[in-house]
């Protein structure tokens, strides 16, 4: 199955798998599956995909040959099954309100996101890349796009973006990740840890880190993340910097086999309160939108929804969901110099965030 392997650093190993023998094809609904090698159509991404020349650390050791896909071995993380069930039980607008927690803080999860309601067939955005501090091993800091459908325990969701999580990756690096579920995070998984995502790119590895990140009041790095439903196959394609990485087959979903009904963009953290107080885990740059814009607060630019014709549109009927503005906040960018966008983030624990 593997054509080659090499050590990238002490925390990971890259294996190059024959694309037609990749583990994802063991999924029960993918027996005799014919791999779609590229999308039948691609949404009209902006000409400039961002300030990042997309490279991952493993690239300096070589590339996987054509016809193979790179798979990262995670050799130092804790129990990733525990991690993914505990760290990503996403808050849905379908959930019954918790009146004891009026700011929608559920089980330690806190959000600063925009939410777009209505049928859609994908989403894309330029997301600012940072390396936020994460206080405890079972905490996370995530900046991402959620595409979802369904209610209660039948929630289907695809997540695409970057995150820092020692529990999942064994280190505190900023990594490209994907995630899926069909039953509100009871099953499904990160990256390629279980069958489901069909990887097609020999150049991009999910779960691997970025080589370039933003610096405070310095150079800003961003990357365009996207997911869209292919008009011919119905598969949900994941792209980064305009590169098709692979897809989630429509057949593995119940609700997302049709379309999405909600899309979220923004940040999420998990607050373990291990010291009996709010975590110091940062979201985004670790700075609030009120502290300043570019170079200080983190941002999403060119936020777009993909319609049924594969055309990207600026979002409408946008709802801001900020679970605890004293800890993490969000501000829509009214200038729209870079399309529809917003600044978001925060420091976690401070005088007002206890």
Buried (B, 14 or more C-beta within 10 A) or exposed (E): EEEEEEEBEEBBBBBBBEBEEBBBBEBEEBEEEEBBEEBEEBBEBBEEBBBBEBEBBBBEEEEBEEEBBBBBBBEEBEEBEEBBBBBBBBBBBBBEEEEEEEBBBBEBBBBBBBBBBBEBBBBBBBBBBBBBBBBBBBBBBBBBBBBBBBEEEEBBBBBBBBBBBBBBBBBBBBBBBBBBBBBBBEBBBBBBBBBBBBBBBBBBBBBBBBBBBBEEEEEBBBBBBBBBBBEEBBBBBBBBBBEBBBBBBBEBBEBBBBBBBBBBBBBBBBBBEEEEEBBBBBBBBBBBBEBEEBBBBBBBBBBBBBBEEBEBEEBEEBEBBBBBBBBBBBBBBEEEEBBBBBBBBBBBBEEEBE
